[in-house]
Every structure is written in C-alpha cells, then in structure tokens.
Amino acid sequence: MMTVQEAFDKYRQRLELSETERTDTIRRHNEVRDCIKAKFDIKRDFLTGSYARHTKTKPLKDVDIFFVLSDNEKKKWRDKAPSEILDAFQNCLADKYGNDAVDPGRRCATVEFDKNTKDEEGKVLSIDTVPAVELDDCYEIPDRHLGKWIKTDPEVHKQQSTDKNKALDGKWVPLVKMVKRWNRSADKPIKPAFLIEVMAHGLVDAPFTTYPSEVRRFFAAALDGITRAWPDPAGYGPPVSDQMTPELISKAVTALRAAETQAALAMRLEKEGKTGEALALWKKIMGRYFPTS
C-alpha cells in the first residue's frame, strides 16, 4: 500500500495536464483567436488566467485569452457601455460556434465545447475571450456587472505567481491546484477560483513542510481569511473577493471547517498506522483524482 506522501505526489502528477490536453488547448485557443481576429483589429493577444500561471485544474474550463484592442478599436468601444464590446465578442463567437455554445460572462465572452459531454478527460471545455485596452501602466477590461471598465494587469499576476512558487521551491503551484480541485469537489464555495490563489499567496509561507500538512494549514488559515476582503494583487481592480456574498462566505466557512476537521483526522489516522483509512479520507476531502492505491 502506498503511503500518504506517495499518494499526494501521485495526486500532484494527476493534476498536471496531459499531452492530449496540451495539444487540444493549443488547437482550441488558436481557433478562437482566429475567430476574434477575423472580426476585430487586435494589437496583440495572449493567454492569461490560471492556465498561463500553471494553476489550472482539471477538467480544463475557462482558459483565458486576453485580446488587446488596436487604437482604432479602442476609440470605437472604450467610451461605450462595457456590455457592448462583450456582446460584440459574444456575437462573433456565436457566428462560428452557435448561440447555444456561447455564454455572456462578467468580463468575457465564453465559448463552450462539448457542452453536454460526460467524458471531460483530455478536453478543453471552455475558453474565455477577454477584450482589453492598453494604458501606459496597465490594461482596462469591461465589467458587465459594475457597468464600467476596470484596471487590471494579468502579467503582474503571473509574475507574482512565478515568484511565490520559486520562493517555495516549486511546491506552491501544486498546492494551489490541489486546493482548487478541493474547491471544485466541494461545489465551489470559494469564488472565483482566482481568490484561492490570492489567499494562498498571503497565507502560505516558507518553510514548506509536506503537501498534506500544508493543505490542512490552508484550510485552517482560510477559515479566518475567507471573511476578509482580498484586493487585486496588481493593485488596480476591484477586490478579488467581491463575489463572496454573506451566503457564500457562510457556505465557504462550513466547507473549510469540515475539510480542516477531516484533514486533521486523516493525519491522525496516518500516525496511528491506519494508512488505508487515511487515504480513503483524503480522497473524500480532495476528490476523485486523489489515489488510494
């Protein structure tokens, strides 16, 4: 029987993208890029979000593409309501993929692939297209809910993630992916998933011990942290935690408390030599990708 440490290492490997997923991602995002660039004058476009930061979990949903509008497109859209450019992106994608496959997002237009599939392995399930205008020091993107353009800088987010991962000897990114996978298995009590990264940046410090210990420590620290406001780490946009309503905070507190209690029990079972029971409990906590053999 494998040890708990071996199980977590295997879990880490299972959360890595397969070659099939990487290939499908490249094909899908290039296809979507060509679609948008056929209708809009784009200065440059690049991958952002958790896929670019290597913190994306399986299945692959919401792969983000940032489309920086040309100066002419900026003049056309920047002074209009944010919903107008988002609707224009949505209509562009709908022309290619069909209305049923395209959804309006808060700051993007999303195209979904294999929408009703039950086989999610090895596939890119959705891509978010984010229109943006370039400023001297950052970018602005449209926010449908706030009714205005907001400042952001995904390149700063990416660099901060890279620096934190380096400071923790490459173990921070896998830890974030594990907690994100837990969040999805727990019916997403923490929204958006980027909030988990922001919290982990502030709550996880050196020295890094072991994955099971750090997962448990995150659950415990997040119990207090989830009630706080978490600002945009780039220092521009609205708080990353602005989706956390009182109802969602209550749900997250309940989920985090249960996860921390179960994690503590799993670690105690391991110390008592009850490895099989510990593995079974960790699987219950972390979800279907966690191995027990």
Secondary structure as GFF3:
##gff-version 3
##sequence-region A 1 293
A	DSSP	alpha_helix	4	14	.	.	.	ID=ss1
A	DSSP	alpha_helix	19	39	.	.	.	ID=ss2
A	DSSP	beta_strand	42	48	.	.	.	ID=ss3
A	DSSP	alpha_helix	49	52	.	.	.	ID=ss4
A	DSSP	beta_strand	63	69	.	.	.	ID=ss5
A	DSSP	alpha_helix	71	77	.	.	.	ID=ss6
A	DSSP	alpha_helix	82	97	.	.	.	ID=ss7
A	DSSP	three_ten_helix	99	101	.	.	.	ID=ss8
A	DSSP	beta_strand	102	104	.	.	.	ID=ss9
A	DSSP	beta_strand	109	112	.	.	.	ID=ss10
A	DSSP	beta_strand	126	134	.	.	.	ID=ss11
A	DSSP	beta_strand	139	143	.	.	.	ID=ss12
A	DSSP	beta_strand	148	152	.	.	.	ID=ss13
A	DSSP	alpha_helix	154	167	.	.	.	ID=ss14
A	DSSP	alpha_helix	172	185	.	.	.	ID=ss15
A	DSSP	alpha_helix	193	203	.	.	.	ID=ss16
A	DSSP	alpha_helix	211	225	.	.	.	ID=ss17
A	DSSP	alpha_helix	246	271	.	.	.	ID=ss18
A	DSSP	alpha_helix	275	286	.	.	.	ID=ss19
###
